[in-house]
Amino acid sequence: MTPQEKAQQLYNDAYMRWCHELSHDKNVLTAKNICIYICNEVLGYMGADRGYEFWTKVKQEIKKL
C-alpha cells in the first residue's frame, strides 16, 4: 500500500466512523485532524524505525486531501 492509499483509507475510515453527521466543512477538517493525530501517535512510537518515512509521507498526503 502506498502512502497515498493509506492516507485515503485513514481519511475514509475517520470520515465514516466519526464525522458523517457534521456539516461538510467540519467533516473534512475533523477527519483530517483525526488522521493527523493517528499518524503522530504512530510516529511517536516508532522513532527512527523503518516505517517512519512511510508514516511521514502518509501524514503529508492527509494534509493534501
C-alpha distances in whole Angstrom, upper triangle without the diagonal:
4,7,8,6,6,10,11,10,12,15,15,16,18,20,21,22,24,24,25,29,29,30,28,28,28,25,23,24,24,20,19,22,20,17,18,20,17,16,19,20,17,18,21,21,19,21,20,18,15,12,15,14,10,12,14,12,11,14,15,13,15,18,18,17
4,5,5,6,9,10,11,12,14,15,17,18,20,21,22,24,24,25,29,29,30,27,27,27,24,21,23,23,20,18,20,20,16,17,19,17,15,18,19,16,17,20,21,18,20,19,17,15,12,14,12,8,10,12,9,8,12,12,10,13,15,15,15
4,5,5,6,9,10,10,12,14,15,16,18,20,21,22,22,24,27,27,27,25,24,24,22,19,20,20,17,15,17,16,13,13,16,14,11,15,16,14,14,18,18,16,18,17,16,14,11,11,10,6,7,9,6,5,8,9,7,9,12,12,12
4,5,5,6,9,10,11,12,14,15,16,18,20,21,21,22,25,25,25,22,22,22,20,17,18,19,16,14,16,16,13,14,17,15,13,17,18,17,17,20,21,20,21,21,20,18,14,15,13,10,10,11,8,6,9,9,6,8,11,10,10
4,5,5,6,9,10,10,12,14,15,16,18,20,20,21,24,24,25,22,22,22,20,17,19,19,16,15,17,17,13,15,18,15,14,18,19,17,18,21,22,20,23,22,21,18,15,16,15,11,12,14,11,8,12,12,9,10,13,13,11
4,5,5,6,8,10,11,12,14,15,16,18,18,20,23,23,24,22,22,22,19,17,18,17,14,13,15,14,10,12,14,12,11,14,15,13,15,18,18,17,20,20,18,16,13,14,13,10,9,11,10,6,10,11,9,9,13,13,12
4,5,5,6,9,10,11,12,14,15,16,16,18,21,21,21,19,19,18,16,13,14,14,11,9,12,11,8,9,12,11,9,13,15,13,14,18,19,18,20,20,19,18,14,14,14,10,9,11,9,5,7,9,6,5,9,10,9
4,6,5,6,9,10,10,12,14,15,15,16,19,19,20,17,17,17,14,12,14,14,11,10,13,13,10,12,15,13,13,16,18,17,18,21,22,21,24,24,23,21,18,18,17,14,13,14,12,9,11,11,8,7,11,10,8
4,5,5,6,9,10,11,12,14,14,15,19,19,21,18,19,19,15,14,16,15,11,12,14,12,10,13,15,12,13,16,17,16,18,21,21,20,23,24,22,21,17,18,18,14,13,15,14,10,12,14,11,10,14,14,11
4,6,5,6,8,10,11,12,13,14,18,18,19,17,18,17,14,12,13,12,9,9,11,9,6,9,11,9,10,13,14,13,15,18,18,18,21,22,21,20,16,17,17,14,12,14,13,9,10,13,11,8,12,13,11
4,5,5,6,9,10,11,10,12,15,15,16,14,14,13,10,9,10,10,6,6,9,8,6,9,12,11,11,14,16,15,17,20,21,21,23,25,24,23,19,19,19,16,14,15,14,11,11,12,10,7,10,11,8
4,6,5,6,8,10,10,10,14,14,16,14,15,14,11,10,13,12,8,10,13,11,10,13,15,13,15,18,18,18,20,23,24,24,26,28,26,25,21,22,22,19,17,19,17,14,14,16,13,11,14,14,11
4,5,5,6,8,9,10,14,15,17,15,17,15,12,12,14,12,9,11,13,10,9,13,14,12,14,17,17,17,19,21,22,22,25,27,25,25,21,22,22,19,17,19,18,14,15,17,15,13,16,17,14
4,6,5,6,7,9,12,12,15,14,14,12,9,10,11,8,5,8,9,7,7,11,11,10,13,15,15,16,18,20,21,22,25,26,25,25,21,21,22,19,17,18,18,14,14,16,15,12,14,16,13
4,6,6,5,6,9,10,11,10,12,10,7,7,10,8,5,9,11,9,10,13,14,14,16,18,19,19,21,23,24,25,28,29,29,28,24,24,25,22,19,21,20,16,16,18,16,12,14,16,12
4,6,6,5,9,11,13,12,14,13,9,11,13,11,9,12,14,12,12,16,17,16,18,21,21,21,24,25,26,27,30,32,30,30,26,26,27,24,21,23,23,19,19,21,19,16,18,19,15
4,6,7,10,11,14,14,16,14,11,13,14,11,9,13,14,11,12,16,15,14,17,19,19,20,23,24,24,26,29,31,29,29,26,26,27,24,21,23,23,19,19,22,20,17,19,21,18
4,6,8,9,12,13,14,11,9,11,12,8,8,11,11,9,11,14,14,14,17,19,18,20,22,23,24,26,28,31,30,30,26,26,27,25,22,23,23,20,19,21,20,16,18,20,17
4,6,6,8,9,10,8,5,8,9,7,6,10,11,10,12,15,15,15,18,20,20,21,24,25,26,28,30,32,31,32,28,27,28,25,23,24,23,20,19,21,19,16,17,18,15
4,6,8,8,11,10,7,10,12,10,9,13,14,13,15,18,18,18,21,23,23,24,27,28,29,31,33,35,34,34,30,30,30,28,25,26,26,22,21,23,21,18,19,20,16
4,7,9,11,10,8,12,13,11,12,15,16,15,17,20,20,21,23,25,25,27,29,30,32,33,36,38,37,37,33,33,33,31,28,29,29,25,24,26,24,21,22,23,19
4,6,8,6,6,9,10,9,10,14,14,14,17,19,19,20,23,24,25,26,28,29,31,33,35,37,36,37,33,32,32,30,27,28,28,24,23,24,23,19,20,21,18
4,6,5,6,9,10,10,12,14,15,16,18,20,21,22,24,25,27,28,30,31,33,34,36,38,38,38,34,33,33,31,28,29,28,25,23,24,23,19,19,20,17
4,5,5,6,9,10,11,12,14,15,17,18,20,21,23,24,26,27,29,30,32,33,35,36,36,36,32,31,31,29,26,26,25,23,21,22,20,17,17,17,14
4,5,5,6,9,10,11,12,14,16,17,18,20,21,23,25,26,27,29,31,32,33,35,35,35,31,30,30,28,25,25,24,22,20,20,18,15,15,15,13
4,6,5,6,8,10,10,12,14,15,16,18,20,21,22,24,25,26,29,30,32,33,34,34,30,29,29,27,24,24,24,21,19,20,19,15,15,16,14
4,6,5,6,8,10,11,12,14,15,16,18,20,21,23,24,26,27,29,30,32,32,32,28,27,27,25,22,23,22,19,18,19,17,14,14,15,12
4,6,5,6,9,10,11,12,14,15,17,18,20,21,22,24,26,27,29,30,30,30,26,25,25,23,20,20,19,16,15,15,14,11,11,11,9
4,6,5,6,9,10,10,12,14,15,16,18,20,21,22,25,26,27,29,29,29,26,24,24,22,19,19,19,16,14,15,14,11,10,12,10
4,5,5,6,9,10,10,12,14,15,17,18,20,21,23,24,26,28,28,29,25,24,24,22,19,19,20,17,14,16,16,12,12,14,12
4,5,5,6,9,10,11,12,14,15,17,18,20,22,23,25,27,26,26,22,22,22,20,17,17,17,14,13,14,13,9,11,13,10
4,5,5,6,8,10,10,12,14,15,16,18,20,21,23,24,24,24,20,19,19,17,14,14,14,11,9,11,10,6,7,10,8
4,5,5,6,9,10,10,12,14,15,16,19,20,21,23,24,24,21,19,20,18,15,15,16,13,10,12,13,9,9,12,11
4,6,5,6,9,10,11,12,14,15,17,19,21,23,23,23,20,19,20,18,14,15,16,13,11,14,14,10,11,14,13
4,5,5,6,9,10,11,12,14,16,17,19,20,20,20,16,16,16,14,11,12,12,9,8,11,10,7,9,12,11
4,5,5,6,9,10,10,12,14,15,17,18,19,19,16,14,15,14,10,10,11,9,6,9,10,7,8,12,12
4,5,5,6,9,10,10,13,14,16,18,19,20,16,15,16,15,12,12,14,12,9,12,14,11,12,15,15
4,5,5,6,9,10,11,12,15,17,17,17,14,13,15,13,10,11,13,10,9,13,13,11,13,16,16
4,5,5,6,8,10,11,12,14,14,15,11,10,11,10,6,8,10,7,6,10,11,9,11,14,15
4,5,5,6,9,10,11,13,14,15,13,10,12,12,9,9,12,10,8,11,13,12,13,16,17
4,5,5,7,9,11,14,14,16,13,11,14,14,10,11,14,13,11,15,16,15,16,19,20
4,5,5,6,9,11,11,12,9,9,11,11,8,10,12,11,10,14,15,14,16,19,20
4,5,5,6,9,9,11,8,6,9,10,7,8,11,11,10,13,15,14,16,19,20
4,6,6,10,10,13,11,9,13,13,11,11,15,14,13,16,18,17,18,22,23
4,6,9,9,12,11,10,13,14,11,13,16,16,15,18,20,19,21,24,25
4,6,5,8,7,6,10,11,10,11,14,14,14,17,19,19,21,23,24
4,6,9,9,7,10,12,11,11,15,16,15,17,20,20,21,24,25
4,7,8,6,8,11,11,11,14,16,16,17,20,21,22,24,26
4,6,6,8,10,10,12,14,15,16,18,20,21,22,24,26
4,6,7,8,10,11,13,14,16,17,18,20,22,23,25
4,6,5,6,9,10,10,12,14,15,17,19,20,21
4,5,5,6,9,10,11,12,14,15,17,19,20
4,6,5,6,9,10,11,12,14,16,17,19
4,5,5,6,9,10,11,12,15,16,17
4,5,5,6,9,10,10,13,14,15
4,5,5,6,9,10,11,13,15
4,5,5,6,9,10,11,13
4,5,5,6,9,10,11
4,5,5,7,9,10
4,5,5,7,9
4,5,5,7
4,5,5
4,6
4
